[in-house]
């Protein structure tokens, strides 16, 4: 069965927060960032889909009824050898969007 690839955006939506960076399966130097539309500290109060649910401790997870966290993947610009370099690129991308 073929894997379903999630949609990737070129820029993060305004007001969204990065959770993690992940290496793309297709290319070794390419990365994507997982973004959510709620503050990561408030994620435990929202219904979460996979993989955002991995960032909530099971003992603290108590989602409010009706509140669902949305998530998306954003391409990390450039080629990066490790997760730290990719994360720095995500931070730079966010800073550039603020200005």
N, C-alpha and C positions, 0 to 999 in steps of 0.2 A: 504494500500500500504506500503511495507517495506521501511524503510529509507536506503538510500545509504550511506554507511560509507566511508569517504575519506581514501585514502591510508596513512599509517603512516610509517615514517622512524625511524630508531634507532638513527641516527646521522644527524645533519643539514648539508646540502650541504655547501661546502666552499664558503665563501663570502656572505652568506645570513644573513638576519637580523631578530631578533625576534620581533613580534608585541604584542603578548598577550599569556597568558596561559589559558587553558580551561579545566574544569573537564570533564573526559570521562563519557559518559552516562552509560556505562556498569558497572563501578566500582567506588565506592565512594572516594577512596584514589588515584586513578590513574589520571594523567593529561597529556595533550598534549600541545605543543607550536605551535602557528601559525608563520611560517617564510615566508618572502618574499625575492625576489632576488634583490630588489632595496632599497636604503637607505629610511627609513620611511619619511624623509623630502622631498624626491623626488617623493613619492607615488602619490601626487596630479597631477603629469604630466604624469602618466601612466594609461592606461585602466586597471581597476581592476575588479576582480570577487568578488562575495560574499565569505567570510566575510571581506576581506581586504578593501573593499569599505567603511566599517563602520569607518575606521580610517582616512578618508578624509572628511573635512568639505565641504558640498555641494557648498557653495559660492566660494571655492578655487579650486574646481575640474575642471581642464582644461587639459584633456589628450592629449598628442602629438599623432599625427597619426602614427600608426605602432608600438608604444611602448606599450607592454602589460606586466604588472607585473605578474610574476609567484608566486605561493604560494604552501606551503606544510605543513603538520602536522608532528611534531617530538615528539616521546614519551619522556616524562620527566622521567628520571630514579628515582627510589625510590617511597616511599609512602609519601604523604604530606597532612597535615590537612587543609591548607588554600592556597589562591592564592599567598601570599607573600613567603611562603616556596617553592612553586613550581617555582616561578619566580627566587628565589635565586638559585635553582637547575639548571635552564636554564642558568643563568649567569656563574655558575661553569662549566657547560658542555662546554660553549663557551670558557672560559678561558683555560680549559684543552685541547681543540682542538688547541689552539694557540701555546701551548708548545710542 
